[in-house]
């Protein structure tokens, strides 16, 4: 299973950052990482193309609200503890008036006892 990249870490913003904060972080990082900005000759540049690509990919996802929401959903799904469903205890309660505690009550369904009977 391939791990999903952390786009928030690539842009150095928190997951609850606003769209404006994401845009500002992207522009600031592009000013420091873009090969044409530093003004040095092409042969003297020490540019990490991988870092630049990660920044651009992160902004492509986080800059679009729909893609950011989809990324957040997939990120939450993969960060669930163990990736397994949570077990909720269920027990049958015979008396409705007895407190059930931290469980879900289930009772038989009596279709013949409704207003339609």
N, C-alpha and C positions, 0 to 999 in steps of 0.2 A: 504494500500500500504506500503510495507516495504521500509525503507530508505536504500540507498546504503552506505556501509562503505567508509570512506575517507582513502584510502590507502596511500595517500601522507602524511597525518597527522600522520598515524601510523609509517611511516619511518622517519618522521620529515624532509621532503624535499619539495621543491617547485614543482608545477606541471610542470614547464619547466626544471626540473633537467635532466642532461644527464644520460645515462645508467651507466657510471662510478660513478657518484655521488650517484645513487640509490644503487649500489653494495657496495660502501664504507659505506653508512649509515646503510645498512642491517648488514654488518659485525660488525660495531661498536655497534649496538644495541644488536646483538646476544652475543657479548662479555660481555655486562653488564647484560643481562637478562637470559642467558642460565644457567640452574641449575648445570651443570657439571663444569663450569668455575671457580666459586668462591672458590672452594676448601674446603668448610665447609662440615661437616658430613651431611648425608641425612636427619636426623631428625631436624637439625638446619636451614635448608633452608627456606627462606621466598620468594618463587617464585610465581609470578602471572602468572599462566598458561594461563589465558585469554589474557594477554598482549603479551606473547610469541607467542601464536597462531595468534594473529592479525598481528604481525610483519612477521611471516612466510607466512601468507596468502597474505599480502601486497606485499612481495617480489615475491611470485609466480605469481602475476598478473603483477606487474610493471617491473619485471626482464625479462619478455618475450615481445619483441616489438609488436608482433601481439595482445597479450592479453591486453597490455597497450593501444594500439590504440583503441581496442574495448571498454575498460573501459573509455577512454577519450570521445568517442562518446556517450556512455550511460550517462556519467556524464554531458556532455553538454546538452543532451536532457532533463535530469531531472532538470537541473539548469536554464532552460529557464524561464523567468518571467511569472508566471501564468501557464506555460505549454500549453498555447493556441497559435494558429498561429497568426502571425502579420497581421493586416489588412492594406492593401495598397489601397489608394484611386484610383479609376479608373473612368475616365470620357471620354465620346466620344468627340473628337475634330473634328470640321468640317473643319477647315482650318489648313493645315500642317505647315504654316509659322508663326502661333501665338505661342509664347512660352507657354508650358504646365505647367511649374513650377515643382513641386515635385510629379508629377503623371505619370502614364503609359498611353500612347496613344493607343487607339484601333480604328481601322478603318475597314470598311467592306472589305471582301475579294472578289475581282473580278476575278474569275478564267478565264473568257473569254477575259481578257485584257492582257494575257501574250504572250510570243513569240510563243507559240504553237497554238494560235488562228488564 
